[in-house]
Amino acid sequence: MTDAGARAFKRARIKKEQKKAIDELLTAAVASYSGGRFAEAQFICNQVLTFQPQNFDALSLLGISQIDSGDKDVAEATLRQALAIEPRSAEAHCNYGVALFELKRFDEARGGL
């Protein structure tokens, strides 16, 4: 195998390992959220976002968790960021609407972005 081929193989293996680690972290974050441990879920989501700042699943779960822990303004911004990544996601629109509703921004919640 050439030197370039070996480097490419190594990068692919590292990327695969990183994806597996991210998936495991997201599974742990969902379990924490489901158990009502919102701060723990937020911590784990932030760990994922350290490596993948545009991870839709981490942003979405982080935003929902922020709503449930009472940090509604931050949740709105987080969920707006998730929606920017996946603008066709019904889940993202729904969660963003919940954040706007919680902030009593009813006209925005009805009208979308």
N, CA, C and O atoms as CSV, one atom per row, in Angstrom:
chain,resi,resn,atom,element,x,y,z
A,1,MET,N,N,0.853,-1.169,0.000
A,1,MET,CA,C,0.000,0.000,0.000
A,1,MET,C,C,0.903,1.237,0.000
A,1,MET,O,O,1.912,1.279,0.703
A,2,THR,N,N,0.533,2.225,-0.784
A,2,THR,CA,C,1.322,3.446,-0.839
A,2,THR,C,C,1.137,4.237,0.437
A,2,THR,O,O,0.224,3.985,1.224
A,3,ASP,N,N,2.023,5.197,0.626
A,3,ASP,CA,C,1.956,6.049,1.815
A,3,ASP,C,C,0.643,6.843,1.848
A,3,ASP,O,O,0.016,6.981,2.898
A,4,ALA,N,N,0.239,7.360,0.686
A,4,ALA,CA,C,-1.017,8.106,0.601
A,4,ALA,C,C,-2.209,7.188,0.877
A,4,ALA,O,O,-3.167,7.589,1.538
A,5,GLY,N,N,-2.146,5.981,0.380
A,5,GLY,CA,C,-3.220,5.021,0.620
A,5,GLY,C,C,-3.334,4.657,2.086
A,5,GLY,O,O,-4.436,4.511,2.616
A,6,ALA,N,N,-2.192,4.511,2.740
A,6,ALA,CA,C,-2.190,4.190,4.173
A,6,ALA,C,C,-2.785,5.333,4.988
A,6,ALA,O,O,-3.535,5.112,5.939
A,7,ARG,N,N,-2.439,6.562,4.597
A,7,ARG,CA,C,-2.997,7.727,5.314
A,7,ARG,C,C,-4.509,7.814,5.122
A,7,ARG,O,O,-5.244,8.103,6.067
A,8,ALA,N,N,-4.964,7.567,3.911
A,8,ALA,CA,C,-6.395,7.604,3.630
A,8,ALA,C,C,-7.127,6.525,4.426
A,8,ALA,O,O,-8.201,6.770,4.976
A,9,PHE,N,N,-6.546,5.344,4.483
A,9,PHE,CA,C,-7.141,4.243,5.243
A,9,PHE,C,C,-7.216,4.610,6.729
A,9,PHE,O,O,-8.223,4.349,7.388
A,10,LYS,N,N,-6.149,5.215,7.248
A,10,LYS,CA,C,-6.114,5.614,8.661
A,10,LYS,C,C,-7.172,6.683,8.947
A,10,LYS,O,O,-7.857,6.623,9.967
A,11,ARG,N,N,-7.302,7.662,8.044
A,11,ARG,CA,C,-8.318,8.705,8.229
A,11,ARG,C,C,-9.719,8.111,8.215
A,11,ARG,O,O,-10.569,8.505,9.013
A,12,ALA,N,N,-9.963,7.178,7.325
A,12,ALA,CA,C,-11.282,6.537,7.243
A,12,ALA,C,C,-11.589,5.763,8.519
A,12,ALA,O,O,-12.715,5.793,9.017
A,13,ARG,N,N,-10.578,5.068,9.045
A,13,ARG,CA,C,-10.773,4.307,10.276
A,13,ARG,C,C,-11.061,5.242,11.452
A,13,ARG,O,O,-11.930,4.955,12.275
A,14,ILE,N,N,-10.340,6.351,11.532
A,14,ILE,CA,C,-10.554,7.324,12.612
A,14,ILE,C,C,-11.949,7.925,12.504
A,14,ILE,O,O,-12.639,8.088,13.510
A,15,LYS,N,N,-12.362,8.253,11.288
A,15,LYS,CA,C,-13.698,8.815,11.086
A,15,LYS,C,C,-14.776,7.821,11.514
A,15,LYS,O,O,-15.765,8.210,12.135
A,16,LYS,N,N,-14.593,6.544,11.188
A,16,LYS,CA,C,-15.548,5.507,11.578
A,16,LYS,C,C,-15.605,5.371,13.105
A,16,LYS,O,O,-16.684,5.231,13.679
A,17,GLU,N,N,-14.444,5.413,13.753
A,17,GLU,CA,C,-14.392,5.322,15.221
A,17,GLU,C,C,-15.060,6.543,15.857
A,17,GLU,O,O,-15.755,6.426,16.867
A,18,GLN,N,N,-14.841,7.713,15.256
A,18,GLN,CA,C,-15.453,8.932,15.786
A,18,GLN,C,C,-16.980,8.857,15.666
A,18,GLN,O,O,-17.698,9.240,16.590
A,19,LYS,N,N,-17.466,8.364,14.535
A,19,LYS,CA,C,-18.916,8.231,14.354
A,19,LYS,C,C,-19.508,7.278,15.387
A,19,LYS,O,O,-20.579,7.537,15.935
A,20,LYS,N,N,-18.817,6.192,15.647
A,20,LYS,CA,C,-19.297,5.234,16.643
A,20,LYS,C,C,-19.334,5.885,18.031
A,20,LYS,O,O,-20.296,5.703,18.777
A,21,ALA,N,N,-18.305,6.630,18.367
A,21,ALA,CA,C,-18.254,7.310,19.667
A,21,ALA,C,C,-19.366,8.352,19.782
A,21,ALA,O,O,-19.999,8.473,20.831
A,22,ILE,N,N,-19.602,9.105,18.705
A,22,ILE,CA,C,-20.677,10.106,18.698
A,22,ILE,C,C,-22.029,9.425,18.886
A,22,ILE,O,O,-22.859,9.891,19.667
A,23,ASP,N,N,-22.248,8.331,18.175
A,23,ASP,CA,C,-23.508,7.591,18.313
A,23,ASP,C,C,-23.711,7.097,19.745
A,23,ASP,O,O,-24.823,7.152,20.271
A,24,GLU,N,N,-22.651,6.620,20.368
A,24,GLU,CA,C,-22.743,6.155,21.757
A,24,GLU,C,C,-23.047,7.316,22.701
A,24,GLU,O,O,-23.834,7.168,23.635
A,25,LEU,N,N,-22.426,8.466,22.459
A,25,LEU,CA,C,-22.700,9.638,23.289
A,25,LEU,C,C,-24.150,10.087,23.132
A,25,LEU,O,O,-24.807,10.424,24.116
A,26,LEU,N,N,-24.645,10.090,21.903
A,26,LEU,CA,C,-26.034,10.499,21.690
A,26,LEU,C,C,-27.010,9.530,22.349
A,26,LEU,O,O,-28.036,9.952,22.882
A,27,THR,N,N,-26.705,8.251,22.317
A,27,THR,CA,C,-27.540,7.263,23.002
A,27,THR,C,C,-27.553,7.536,24.505
A,27,THR,O,O,-28.601,7.455,25.147
A,28,ALA,N,N,-26.397,7.857,25.055
A,28,ALA,CA,C,-26.314,8.188,26.485
A,28,ALA,C,C,-27.073,9.474,26.796
A,28,ALA,O,O,-27.710,9.583,27.843
A,29,ALA,N,N,-27.007,10.444,25.892
A,29,ALA,CA,C,-27.722,11.708,26.098
A,29,ALA,C,C,-29.231,11.486,26.105
A,29,ALA,O,O,-29.944,12.061,26.928
A,30,VAL,N,N,-29.711,10.657,25.191
A,30,VAL,CA,C,-31.149,10.345,25.144
A,30,VAL,C,C,-31.575,9.634,26.428
A,30,VAL,O,O,-32.635,9.930,26.978
A,31,ALA,N,N,-30.754,8.699,26.905
A,31,ALA,CA,C,-31.071,7.988,28.150
A,31,ALA,C,C,-31.111,8.965,29.327
A,31,ALA,O,O,-31.987,8.865,30.185
A,32,SER,N,N,-30.179,9.897,29.370
A,32,SER,CA,C,-30.160,10.892,30.443
A,32,SER,C,C,-31.400,11.772,30.375
A,32,SER,O,O,-32.047,12.031,31.390
A,33,TYR,N,N,-31.722,12.227,29.177
A,33,TYR,CA,C,-32.907,13.070,29.008
A,33,TYR,C,C,-34.170,12.312,29.412
A,33,TYR,O,O,-35.020,12.844,30.126
A,34,SER,N,N,-34.282,11.081,28.955
A,34,SER,CA,C,-35.457,10.257,29.282
A,34,SER,C,C,-35.580,10.031,30.784
A,34,SER,O,O,-36.685,9.890,31.308
A,35,GLY,N,N,-34.451,9.998,31.468
A,35,GLY,CA,C,-34.449,9.826,32.914
A,35,GLY,C,C,-34.617,11.124,33.683
A,35,GLY,O,O,-34.547,11.132,34.912
A,36,GLY,N,N,-34.841,12.226,32.967
A,36,GLY,CA,C,-35.046,13.516,33.632
A,36,GLY,C,C,-33.765,14.184,34.090
A,36,GLY,O,O,-33.805,15.157,34.843
A,37,ARG,N,N,-32.633,13.671,33.643
A,37,ARG,CA,C,-31.338,14.250,34.026
A,37,ARG,C,C,-30.907,15.218,32.921
A,37,ARG,O,O,-30.023,14.924,32.116
A,38,PHE,N,N,-31.566,16.385,32.912
A,38,PHE,CA,C,-31.394,17.332,31.824
A,38,PHE,C,C,-29.984,17.920,31.774
A,38,PHE,O,O,-29.427,18.090,30.690
A,39,ALA,N,N,-29.409,18.228,32.918
A,39,ALA,CA,C,-28.051,18.789,32.933
A,39,ALA,C,C,-27.051,17.786,32.354
A,39,ALA,O,O,-26.137,18.160,31.619
A,40,GLU,N,N,-27.233,16.537,32.687
A,40,GLU,CA,C,-26.351,15.488,32.160
A,40,GLU,C,C,-26.520,15.352,30.645
A,40,GLU,O,O,-25.537,15.228,29.914
A,41,ALA,N,N,-27.759,15.375,30.185
A,41,ALA,CA,C,-28.023,15.290,28.741
A,41,ALA,C,C,-27.394,16.476,28.017
A,41,ALA,O,O,-26.823,16.318,26.939
A,42,GLN,N,N,-27.500,17.659,28.610
A,42,GLN,CA,C,-26.915,18.854,28.007
A,42,GLN,C,C,-25.393,18.750,27.951
A,42,GLN,O,O,-24.778,19.125,26.953
A,43,PHE,N,N,-24.801,18.251,29.002
A,43,PHE,CA,C,-23.349,18.085,29.037
A,43,PHE,C,C,-22.892,17.148,27.911
A,43,PHE,O,O,-21.930,17.440,27.200
A,44,ILE,N,N,-23.587,16.038,27.764
A,44,ILE,CA,C,-23.211,15.067,26.738
A,44,ILE,C,C,-23.404,15.660,25.342
A,44,ILE,O,O,-22.549,15.496,24.471
A,45,CYS,N,N,-24.516,16.344,25.132
A,45,CYS,CA,C,-24.747,16.983,23.830
A,45,CYS,C,C,-23.654,17.993,23.513
A,45,CYS,O,O,-23.195,18.080,22.374
A,46,ASN,N,N,-23.241,18.748,24.508
A,46,ASN,CA,C,-22.161,19.719,24.296
A,46,ASN,C,C,-20.844,19.029,23.971
A,46,ASN,O,O,-20.028,19.573,23.227
A,47,GLN,N,N,-20.628,17.838,24.519
A,47,GLN,CA,C,-19.429,17.074,24.170
A,47,GLN,C,C,-19.468,16.687,22.686
A,47,GLN,O,O,-18.462,16.795,21.985
A,48,VAL,N,N,-20.618,16.245,22.224
A,48,VAL,CA,C,-20.769,15.897,20.809
A,48,VAL,C,C,-20.516,17.128,19.944
A,48,VAL,O,O,-19.819,17.053,18.932
A,49,LEU,N,N,-21.089,18.266,20.351
A,49,LEU,CA,C,-20.961,19.489,19.561
A,49,LEU,C,C,-19.533,20.027,19.543
A,49,LEU,O,O,-19.176,20.799,18.653
A,50,THR,N,N,-18.720,19.631,20.507
A,50,THR,CA,C,-17.312,20.008,20.493
A,50,THR,C,C,-16.620,19.409,19.275
A,50,THR,O,O,-15.766,20.047,18.660
A,51,PHE,N,N,-16.994,18.186,18.933
A,51,PHE,CA,C,-16.390,17.486,17.803
A,51,PHE,C,C,-17.145,17.700,16.501
A,51,PHE,O,O,-16.552,17.726,15.422
A,52,GLN,N,N,-18.457,17.853,16.613
A,52,GLN,CA,C,-19.299,18.050,15.429
A,52,GLN,C,C,-20.286,19.185,15.693
A,52,GLN,O,O,-21.433,18.932,16.061
A,53,PRO,N,N,-19.853,20.435,15.509
A,53,PRO,CA,C,-20.703,21.590,15.833
A,53,PRO,C,C,-22.021,21.642,15.066
A,53,PRO,O,O,-22.956,22.318,15.494
A,54,GLN,N,N,-22.103,20.947,13.955
A,54,GLN,CA,C,-23.314,20.970,13.144
A,54,GLN,C,C,-24.137,19.683,13.289
A,54,GLN,O,O,-24.901,19.338,12.388
A,55,ASN,N,N,-23.989,18.979,14.401
A,55,ASN,CA,C,-24.714,17.724,14.594
A,55,ASN,C,C,-26.164,18.035,14.960
A,55,ASN,O,O,-26.452,18.501,16.062
A,56,PHE,N,N,-27.065,17.770,14.025
A,56,PHE,CA,C,-28.472,18.082,14.200
A,56,PHE,C,C,-29.075,17.400,15.429
A,56,PHE,O,O,-29.782,18.036,16.210
A,57,ASP,N,N,-28.795,16.115,15.596
A,57,ASP,CA,C,-29.390,15.366,16.712
A,57,ASP,C,C,-28.959,15.941,18.059
A,57,ASP,O,O,-29.777,16.059,18.972
A,58,ALA,N,N,-27.690,16.297,18.188
A,58,ALA,CA,C,-27.199,16.866,19.446
A,58,ALA,C,C,-27.826,18.233,19.700
A,58,ALA,O,O,-28.225,18.533,20.825
A,59,LEU,N,N,-27.915,19.060,18.667
A,59,LEU,CA,C,-28.524,20.381,18.824
A,59,LEU,C,C,-29.998,20.265,19.193
A,59,LEU,O,O,-30.486,20.982,20.067
A,60,SER,N,N,-30.693,19.367,18.527
A,60,SER,CA,C,-32.116,19.191,18.782
A,60,SER,C,C,-32.368,18.731,20.216
A,60,SER,O,O,-33.212,19.294,20.914
A,61,LEU,N,N,-31.644,17.718,20.649
A,61,LEU,CA,C,-31.816,17.215,22.017
A,61,LEU,C,C,-31.372,18.252,23.044
A,61,LEU,O,O,-32.002,18.401,24.091
A,62,LEU,N,N,-30.298,18.963,22.750
A,62,LEU,CA,C,-29.841,20.022,23.653
A,62,LEU,C,C,-30.923,21.081,23.819
A,62,LEU,O,O,-31.209,21.510,24.936
A,63,GLY,N,N,-31.522,21.501,22.710
A,63,GLY,CA,C,-32.568,22.520,22.774
A,63,GLY,C,C,-33.788,22.067,23.561
A,63,GLY,O,O,-34.322,22.824,24.373
A,64,ILE,N,N,-34.225,20.855,23.328
A,64,ILE,CA,C,-35.380,20.325,24.070
A,64,ILE,C,C,-35.055,20.252,25.557
A,64,ILE,O,O,-35.882,20.595,26.402
A,65,SER,N,N,-33.860,19.809,25.861
A,65,SER,CA,C,-33.431,19.702,27.250
A,65,SER,C,C,-33.356,21.077,27.911
A,65,SER,O,O,-33.683,21.230,29.088
A,66,GLN,N,N,-32.928,22.061,27.150
A,66,GLN,CA,C,-32.859,23.426,27.686
A,66,GLN,C,C,-34.255,23.960,27.984
A,66,GLN,O,O,-34.449,24.654,28.982
A,67,ILE,N,N,-35.224,23.649,27.138
A,67,ILE,CA,C,-36.612,24.056,27.419
A,67,ILE,C,C,-37.071,23.423,28.723
A,67,ILE,O,O,-37.611,24.101,29.597
A,68,ASP,N,N,-36.852,22.119,28.849
A,68,ASP,CA,C,-37.335,21.402,30.029
A,68,ASP,C,C,-36.638,21.834,31.311
A,68,ASP,O,O,-37.195,21.682,32.399
A,69,SER,N,N,-35.431,22.369,31.198
A,69,SER,CA,C,-34.738,22.839,32.401
A,69,SER,C,C,-34.985,24.329,32.646
A,69,SER,O,O,-34.421,24.912,33.572
A,70,GLY,N,N,-35.835,24.944,31.807
A,70,GLY,CA,C,-36.237,26.328,32.037
A,70,GLY,C,C,-35.386,27.382,31.355
A,70,GLY,O,O,-35.615,28.574,31.559
A,71,ASP,N,N,-34.432,26.989,30.567
A,71,ASP,CA,C,-33.541,27.926,29.884
A,71,ASP,C,C,-34.085,28.206,28.479
A,71,ASP,O,O,-33.477,27.833,27.476
A,72,LYS,N,N,-35.231,28.862,28.434
A,72,LYS,CA,C,-36.005,28.977,27.202
A,72,LYS,C,C,-35.352,29.852,26.136
A,72,LYS,O,O,-35.410,29.522,24.951
A,73,ASP,N,N,-34.731,30.960,26.537
A,73,ASP,CA,C,-34.081,31.833,25.554
A,73,ASP,C,C,-32.934,31.117,24.847
A,73,ASP,O,O,-32.787,31.204,23.628
A,74,VAL,N,N,-32.131,30.415,25.625
A,74,VAL,CA,C,-31.007,29.666,25.049
A,74,VAL,C,C,-31.541,28.531,24.179
A,74,VAL,O,O,-30.984,28.236,23.122
A,75,ALA,N,N,-32.618,27.900,24.627
A,75,ALA,CA,C,-33.221,26.805,23.858
A,75,ALA,C,C,-33.695,27.292,22.493
A,75,ALA,O,O,-33.516,26.604,21.488
A,76,GLU,N,N,-34.295,28.466,22.458
A,76,GLU,CA,C,-34.779,29.010,21.184
A,76,GLU,C,C,-33.616,29.179,20.209
A,76,GLU,O,O,-33.734,28.820,19.037
A,77,ALA,N,N,-32.512,29.713,20.677
A,77,ALA,CA,C,-31.339,29.908,19.813
A,77,ALA,C,C,-30.759,28.567,19.360
A,77,ALA,O,O,-30.371,28.410,18.202
A,78,THR,N,N,-30.703,27.616,20.270
A,78,THR,CA,C,-30.172,26.287,19.939
A,78,THR,C,C,-31.047,25.611,18.894
A,78,THR,O,O,-30.544,25.039,17.928
A,79,LEU,N,N,-32.352,25.681,19.093
A,79,LEU,CA,C,-33.273,25.028,18.162
A,79,LEU,C,C,-33.315,25.751,16.817
A,79,LEU,O,O,-33.535,25.119,15.783
A,80,ARG,N,N,-33.107,27.058,16.820
A,80,ARG,CA,C,-33.006,27.796,15.556
A,80,ARG,C,C,-31.780,27.323,14.775
A,80,ARG,O,O,-31.819,27.209,13.550
A,81,GLN,N,N,-30.699,27.051,15.494
A,81,GLN,CA,C,-29.482,26.534,14.857
A,81,GLN,C,C,-29.733,25.139,14.278
A,81,GLN,O,O,-29.292,24.842,13.168
A,82,ALA,N,N,-30.434,24.288,15.019
A,82,ALA,CA,C,-30.770,22.948,14.507
A,82,ALA,C,C,-31.625,23.068,13.253
A,82,ALA,O,O,-31.424,22.337,12.284
A,83,LEU,N,N,-32.571,23.986,13.277
A,83,LEU,CA,C,-33.456,24.176,12.125
A,83,LEU,C,C,-32.679,24.686,10.912
A,83,LEU,O,O,-33.015,24.344,9.779
A,84,ALA,N,N,-31.667,25.485,11.131
A,84,ALA,CA,C,-30.840,25.965,10.019
A,84,ALA,C,C,-30.089,24.805,9.352
A,84,ALA,O,O,-29.831,24.835,8.148
A,85,ILE,N,N,-29.747,23.797,10.136
A,85,ILE,CA,C,-29.026,22.636,9.599
A,85,ILE,C,C,-29.970,21.711,8.836
A,85,ILE,O,O,-29.621,21.196,7.773
A,86,GLU,N,N,-31.152,21.507,9.377
A,86,GLU,CA,C,-32.156,20.618,8.751
A,86,GLU,C,C,-33.467,21.383,8.561
A,86,GLU,O,O,-34.435,21.134,9.279
A,87,PRO,N,N,-33.507,22.315,7.596
A,87,PRO,CA,C,-34.706,23.159,7.442
A,87,PRO,C,C,-35.964,22.406,7.003
A,87,PRO,O,O,-37.068,22.938,7.121
A,88,ARG,N,N,-35.818,21.198,6.508
A,88,ARG,CA,C,-36.989,20.420,6.081
A,88,ARG,C,C,-37.474,19.459,7.164
A,88,ARG,O,O,-38.409,18.691,6.935
A,89,SER,N,N,-36.853,19.496,8.330
A,89,SER,CA,C,-37.205,18.581,9.406
A,89,SER,C,C,-38.464,19.050,10.137
A,89,SER,O,O,-38.491,20.133,10.721
A,90,ALA,N,N,-39.488,18.227,10.093
A,90,ALA,CA,C,-40.720,18.530,10.836
A,90,ALA,C,C,-40.417,18.590,12.333
A,90,ALA,O,O,-40.962,19.428,13.052
A,91,GLU,N,N,-39.542,17.691,12.795
A,91,GLU,CA,C,-39.147,17.671,14.205
A,91,GLU,C,C,-38.524,19.008,14.613
A,91,GLU,O,O,-38.844,19.544,15.674
A,92,ALA,N,N,-37.652,19.535,13.786
A,92,ALA,CA,C,-36.990,20.804,14.101
A,92,ALA,C,C,-38.003,21.943,14.161
A,92,ALA,O,O,-37.942,22.787,15.054
A,93,HIS,N,N,-38.929,21.966,13.214
A,93,HIS,CA,C,-39.954,23.012,13.220
A,93,HIS,C,C,-40.849,22.908,14.451
A,93,HIS,O,O,-41.188,23.915,15.072
A,94,CYS,N,N,-41.223,21.691,14.792
A,94,CYS,CA,C,-42.068,21.472,15.966
A,94,CYS,C,C,-41.359,21.927,17.242
A,94,CYS,O,O,-41.935,22.649,18.056
A,95,ASN,N,N,-40.120,21.504,17.405
A,95,ASN,CA,C,-39.373,21.874,18.609
A,95,ASN,C,C,-39.146,23.377,18.689
A,95,ASN,O,O,-39.227,23.965,19.767
A,96,TYR,N,N,-38.864,23.992,17.556
A,96,TYR,CA,C,-38.686,25.443,17.530
A,96,TYR,C,C,-39.995,26.144,17.908
A,96,TYR,O,O,-39.991,27.128,18.647
A,97,GLY,N,N,-41.103,25.629,17.396
A,97,GLY,CA,C,-42.408,26.178,17.760
A,97,GLY,C,C,-42.688,26.056,19.248
A,97,GLY,O,O,-43.261,26.964,19.850
A,98,VAL,N,N,-42.289,24.946,19.841
A,98,VAL,CA,C,-42.455,24.771,21.289
A,98,VAL,C,C,-41.650,25.825,22.045
A,98,VAL,O,O,-42.139,26.411,23.011
A,99,ALA,N,N,-40.425,26.063,21.606
A,99,ALA,CA,C,-39.590,27.074,22.266
A,99,ALA,C,C,-40.241,28.450,22.170
A,99,ALA,O,O,-40.289,29.185,23.156
A,100,LEU,N,N,-40.739,28.801,20.993
A,100,LEU,CA,C,-41.409,30.096,20.831
A,100,LEU,C,C,-42.670,30.169,21.688
A,100,LEU,O,O,-42.955,31.203,22.292
A,101,PHE,N,N,-43.412,29.090,21.741
A,101,PHE,CA,C,-44.610,29.042,22.578
A,101,PHE,C,C,-44.253,29.258,24.047
A,101,PHE,O,O,-44.910,30.028,24.747
A,102,GLU,N,N,-43.205,28.573,24.506
A,102,GLU,CA,C,-42.774,28.708,25.896
A,102,GLU,C,C,-42.332,30.139,26.216
A,102,GLU,O,O,-42.446,30.595,27.354
A,103,LEU,N,N,-41.831,30.833,25.203
A,103,LEU,CA,C,-41.421,32.229,25.376
A,103,LEU,C,C,-42.594,33.193,25.178
A,103,LEU,O,O,-42.428,34.411,25.243
A,104,LYS,N,N,-43.769,32.634,24.937
A,104,LYS,CA,C,-44.992,33.395,24.709
A,104,LYS,C,C,-44.899,34.284,23.466
A,104,LYS,O,O,-45.489,35.364,23.409
A,105,ARG,N,N,-44.157,33.811,22.492
A,105,ARG,CA,C,-44.040,34.497,21.202
A,105,ARG,C,C,-44.970,33.770,20.220
A,105,ARG,O,O,-44.539,33.125,19.265
A,106,PHE,N,N,-46.272,33.914,20.511
A,106,PHE,CA,C,-47.292,33.117,19.834
A,106,PHE,C,C,-47.381,33.399,18.332
A,106,PHE,O,O,-47.535,32.471,17.538
A,107,ASP,N,N,-47.285,34.669,17.940
A,107,ASP,CA,C,-47.377,34.976,16.508
A,107,ASP,C,C,-46.253,34.325,15.730
A,107,ASP,O,O,-46.475,33.791,14.644
A,108,GLU,N,N,-45.038,34.366,16.280
A,108,GLU,CA,C,-43.900,33.709,15.631
A,108,GLU,C,C,-44.095,32.198,15.599
A,108,GLU,O,O,-43.779,31.544,14.605
A,109,ALA,N,N,-44.614,31.650,16.688
A,109,ALA,CA,C,-44.825,30.198,16.757
A,109,ALA,C,C,-45.813,29.741,15.698
A,109,ALA,O,O,-45.657,28.667,15.117
A,110,ARG,N,N,-46.823,30.550,15.451
A,110,ARG,CA,C,-47.825,30.198,14.425
A,110,ARG,C,C,-47.257,30.374,13.021
A,110,ARG,O,O,-47.600,29.613,12.116
A,111,GLY,N,N,-46.395,31.363,12.832
A,111,GLY,CA,C,-45.935,31.708,11.487
A,111,GLY,C,C,-44.632,31.099,11.069
A,111,GLY,O,O,-44.261,31.214,9.901
A,112,GLY,N,N,-43.916,30.457,11.962
A,112,GLY,CA,C,-42.606,29.887,11.611
A,112,GLY,C,C,-41.539,30.959,11.680
A,112,GLY,O,O,-41.677,31.953,12.393
A,113,LEU,N,N,-40.479,30.742,10.932
A,113,LEU,CA,C,-39.338,31.673,10.975
A,113,LEU,C,C,-39.671,32.946,10.307
A,113,LEU,O,O,-38.836,33.848,10.245
